[in-house]
């Protein structure tokens, strides 16, 4: 599967940023519940793994929270590659709001 990478800087402490991000996937599910299935996430102290299906396509990735930035590395289905830029922009915008 093709990959994507999103990095968003923040000025929060590492623990506060991680706490805010631990609610991210739940918010996504609430907003897009009819389009997202099989949402799974597993968090450690400052990193987590996620996977879900959207519109019949599976995706997965890892979120890492560092002192000054958040990194998301994930996989995209080939069918979503046409929208990779839009997907990365949407993720970056959402993370920016959560980490503001």
N, C-alpha and C positions, 0 to 999 in steps of 0.2 A: 504494500500500500504506500502511496505517496505520503510524505510527511509535511507538517506545518510547524512553525515555531513562532511564538509570540512572547515578547519581553516587554514588561511594563514597569517603569520605575515607580517607587513610592517613597514617602517620607515617614511612614509609620514604623514603629518597631516591628521586628520580625514576628513576635507573638501576636500583636494586634492585627497585622496583615493576614496571618494564617487564620486567625479566628474569623475574620470577615470573609475570607475565601471559602471557609468550610460550609458556608450557607449558599455559595454560588450555584451549585448544581441543583439545589432544592428550588431556588428562585427560577432557574431555567425550566425546571419541570413544571412549576406552577404556571409560568407564562406560556409554555409550548407543550403542555401536558398531552394534548391530542396527537402530537407529532413525535413524541419521544417515548420510547419503550425500553424496558430492561436497564434502567439507570442503576449503576453500581458505582460506589466510591469507597475507597479505603484510605483513611488518613493516618499518618504518623504525626509526629510533633510539628514539623514544618514542611511536609511534602505529602502528596497523595496521588493515588492512581484512580482513574475513572474510565468507565466504558458505558456506552449506550447505543441504541439504535434510533435512527431518525429517518423517517420516510423509507424504511426498509433497508437502510444502509448502516452497518456497524462502524463505530469509531471508538478509539481508546487513546489514552495518553497519560501524561504525568504532569503534575503541578508542583513546582518547587518554589518555596518562599525563602528568599535571601534577605539580608539586612536592608538592601536598598532597591530590590527589584523582585518581580515575580516572573517566572518562566513557565510557559506551557509548551510542552512538546507533545504532539499528537499525530495520529494517522488520519488520513482522509481517504474515503473511497475514491476510486478513479473517476466515478461519475460526478463527484463534487469538485474536481480539479478546475472546472470552468469558473467556479465560484470561490476559489481559494482566497483571492484578495478580499472579497467581500466578507468571507467568514473570519479571516484574520482581523479585519478592521472592526467587525462587530464584537469580537472577543476583546480586542484592545480597548474599545470604547466602554464596554461593560466593566472590564477590570478597572479602568480609570475612574469610573463612577464609584465603584466599591471601595477603592483605595484612596479616594479623595478625602 
